[in-house]
Amino acid sequence: MGYGRTGWLAAVLVLLANPVILYTYTTALTEPVLLMCLVAGMAGLAHWATSRRRMSAGELAVFAGIPSGAAVLSRYEGWALVLTGSLFVLATELRRSRQCREAVKMAAAYAMVPVAAVLWWLSYNWAIYGNPMEFMFGQYSAYAQQKTITDGGLLPTKGNLGLTLWTFHWSLLETLGVLVLAAAACGALVVVYRRGLATSTLLVAVTGSAYAFALLSLYLGRPPSTTTIHSPAPGGTTISPSPRCPWPLFSQRLSCTK
């Protein structure tokens, strides 16, 4: 992507220096699996987009599609990655070849394995539980776990964009710290200023799929897991942290106390 060894090392050190990462990797949660698959999928997309040799559709499916498919099967954030990744492949190939047919072919090659993974998961739920959407609406789903919270009005971010942004970004601030967030914001501005909407810039933007997904989930009142985020919200409401996992980037349940 043209960021050099310094850029690679900085990104890795920022990730590994976060104590929450160590907590997550020593707890029986699916975040480590998701992270591994997200990084592998992004690496495959980056290699396809920046390689001097034109990679085939099959190579794209193997090196980017397979890890993205594994991400789909680990957590919902993987679904968001596949959506934005498909758009990235479509836009990049249109720039490169100027042929819509070729762009659609490459995007389909990338999405083929993740789509197959989704169909397999739906088939599994249908065969075992008699309902292909059991994982989403069944008695053990996040929806069922959160229904009592939602019915009790204890999900203050639902339908409230301002509180959604406040809650999520306060959680990021507590988790990552001011220095890391400021450096990330400055880095994003520098990339856009120097490279505009180049392929490398769009690739960085793809990594924001989990961020957008988390905000959308909070706003819709459907945070997709069983952890919580901690943030003092306006009006005296506090969104309390779960003792199991404090990492807010993939939070799933909100519990509120007055």
N, C-alpha and C positions, 0 to 999 in steps of 0.2 A: 504493500500500500504506500510505500515511500516514506514511512515515518522513521526508518532506521532502527538500529539496535537499541539506541537510547529510549526511543518510544516504546519498543517492546518490553524492555526491562522495567520501565516506569509503570506500565500498565499491570505487569505481573506483580510487582512489589506492592502497589496500591491494593491489589486484590488480596494477596497473601498476608499483608500486614494488618488486615482488619480482623480483630479477635472474633468477630461474629462468624467469619468463615471457619475458623477453627472449631467453634461451637457446633456449627452446622455439620461439619464433616465428622464429628464424633457423636452425632445423634442419629437415630434411625428415622431419618426423613428423606424425602425424594429430591430435595434441593441440590445435593451434590450430583446426582444423576442428571438433573436438568442442566446444571452449570456445565458439566462435561459435554453434554450433547449440544448445548447452545454454542459453546466455544468451537467444537468440532465442525458444526454446521456453518458457522461464520467463517472458519478457516477455509472450508471447501468453497464457499461463495467468493471469498477474497482471492483464492488461487485461480478460480475460474475467471474472475473479472480482470485480474491484473497480469496473468501469465502471458508471456510473449507468444507461446504456442497456443493456437486455438484448441481448447478442450472440446471434446465431443459431448453430445447429449448424454451418452452413457456414463462418461466420466463424471459429469456434473451430478447425475443421479447417484453414483456410488459415493463420491467424496463429500457431497453436500446434502443430497436427498436422504441417504441412509441415516446419518446422525440427526437430521431434522425429524425424520420419522420416529427415531428413538425419543427425541424431545417431546414429540406429540404424545407418546405413550407414557411419559413420566409426569408431566404437569401441563396445565392449560396454557402457560406461557409459551410452550412449544407451538401451540396452534397459532398464536400471534406471530411468532417468528416465521412460520411457513407462509402466512398471508403476506407479510411485508417482504419476505425473501422472494416470493414469486413475483411481486411487483417490481422488485429490484432487478431480477433476471430479465423480465420483460422490457424494462426501460433501458437496461444496459445493452441488451442484444439489438434493440431498435436503433440505438445510437451507433452500434458497431456495424451492423449489416444493412441497415435501412430496409429490412424486409420483415413485414408483419408475420409472414408464415414462419420464418426462422425464429423470430422472437417468441411466438406462441409455442413452437416446438421445444425450445430450450426451457421455457417456463413450465411446460407440461412435464418435461423430463425431471426437473427439480421437484415438482410437487407430486410426482407419481408415487414415490415410496411413502411419503406422509399420508397421502390420500388412502393408499392401501392399508396403512396402519390404522387409520380412523375406521375404515370399513371393517377391518378385522376386529377392532374393539367393539363396534356396534354389533357385529355378528356374535361375538362372545357373550355380550350382555343378553342378546336375544335368545341364544341357545341355553344359557344357564338360568336366566331369570324370567324369560318370556317377554322381556321388554328391552328393546335396543337402547332406550334412554334411561335405563335403571341407574347407571353411574351418575346421572345428572339429577334425577328426580326421585330416586328410590329412598328407602328408609335409612340407608347408611350414607347417603350423599351429603355433600356440603349444604345443599338446599334444605334438606330435612333438618340438619343440625342447626341451621341459622333461622329456620322459620319462626321458632319461638322468640328469638331475639328480634326479628323483624316485626312480628305481630305485637310485641310489647313496646314498640317504638324505640328500641335501644340500638338502632342503627342510624345515627344522626347524619351520616354522610349521604344517605340515600336521597337522590333528587336535589342535593345541595352542592352545587359546584364549588362555591367558595370554601365550604367546610371540607370538601374532598381535597382540594388543593392544599389547604392549611394542614390537614391531618397528615397527608402523605409526605409533604415536604418537611414538616417538622420532624417526622419520623426519620427521614433521610438525614436531616441535620444532626439528630441525636446519634444515629448509627455511624455516619461517615465523618462527621466533623466539618467545621467551616472551611478549613484549609483544602481538603480534598474536593469539596463541592465547588469552591471558588476556582481551583485549578482546572476542574473539569469544564466549568462554564467558560473560562478564559480560553482553554484549548479549543472548545467547539467554535467560539467566535473567530479565533485565529485560522482554523481550518476553512471555515466558510469564507473569510476575507481573502485568504491566499489562493484557495482552489475553486471557489465558487461552487457550482453544482457538478463538480467532476465526479467520476465514478467512485473514487475513494471517499468523497464526502457522502454520497448516497449510501455507501456501505456502512459508514459510521452511523448514519441515520437509521439503518435497519436494526441496529442494536437497541434503539429506543422502543422497540415493539413491546418489550416487557413493561417499560415505564407507562406507555399509553394504555396497555391492557390493565395494569394495576389501577390507574386512575378511573378508567371506565368501569371496572368492577366495583370500586368503592362508590362511585356515583350511582350505579344501578342497584346498589344494595346487595351485590352478589360477590363479595370477596371470595376467591376460589379455594380457600384452604381452611385450616383450623387454628392458625396462629392469630395473634392480634398485633395491633400497632399501638404504640403509646404516644399520646399527644394531648397537651392541654388544649381543649377546644373552647371557643368563645361561649359564654353563657354558663361557665362553670362545669361543663360536661368534660369528663376525662375518659379517653379511650385507653383502657388498661392493657398492659402487656401480658402475654401468655408466658407462664413459667417454662414452657417447653422450648420455644424458639423465639428469640427477640428480633430476628431479621425481618424487617418490614417489606423488603422488596418482593417477597412472595407470600405476603400475609393472607390469611384466609378467614378469620373470624374476628368480629369486633364485639367486645363486651364493654358496656358503659356503666359508670357509676357517677353518682352526684356528689 
